[in-house]
């Protein structure tokens, strides 16, 4: 396994990180245990979860993934071997604190709930799942129009940072991070932390894959220059890059087959780009999923590539991508396909 620094924290996290959101919906607790056991054996020390998991999010599945991880910690006694990341839900889900904003009060409620479910005294990396003001993520790329009061947002940022500082001093969290943020938001969080001597965001967890490269170039520049690296979620674009959803296919039990929310990633352009990436992989005798993961692994601004799997076969293959270094011919092919299909969705 390869390891990279988590921001300026001094922590070394595995370049392949274990995503967990299927546990409690697509995967049972026993399957989650098996995945964690295997991942740890393979040198993966970075596990990522969130209070809203399992996915698709519902009131019934809220918190079940964290609960499964907590049971594993209790059963295995491996808490010290894992750098654990979790996330606090942003506004909008009525079954989570009434859909309220991220504030001093709701942060404390969220942290205490996660600690209880995870059966641990601390969370290594505590992230804000999405910003109060909204962003272009989750299918809003084409119509997102920023409309907020910068002064009010800054005041909230300071309230949040001061609250997180208190929780760090109490030993309940160690470090903090962002998720589904923008260049403005990331820069502002970092600026305010430096100006007021408050905790610094160590990472930003955004969507990134061959089909979704919105992180480049502006956020990538920030990630590198400010040592606030990307934790890449959905590096296989919800499994789309495997080809299993081509031409409208919906395999039984697969993510898009059980998704209850509209899926903005599917469509003609996505199919065209996916097929070209698959053809490129086959031309070079590569597994398409491993090629896609190896590409994300190779990006210098990535701190960890967060994989997810519903079967052990998928998990093993995804982890094995760490040993693949893409030759120049493949990288040139990827660049050519991107020029033809820069934003498929």
Secondary structure, 3 states (H helix, E strand, C coil): CCEEECCCCCCEEECEEEECCCECCCECHHHHHHHHHHHHHCCCCEEECCCCCCCCCCCCCCCHHHHHHHHHHHHHCCHHHCEEEEEECCCCCCCCHHHCCCCHHHHHHHHHHHHHHHCCCCEEEEEECCCCCCCCCCCCCCCCCCCCCHHHHHHHHHHHHHHHHHHHHCCCEEEEEEECCCHHHHHHHHHHHHHHCCCCEEEEEEECECCECCCCCHHHHHHHHCCCEEEEECCCCCCHHHCCCHHHCCCCCCHHHHCCCCCCCCCHHHHHHHHHHHHHHHHCCCCHHHHHHHHHHHCCCEEEEEECCCCHHHHHHHHHHHHCCCCHHHHHHHHHHHHHCCCCC
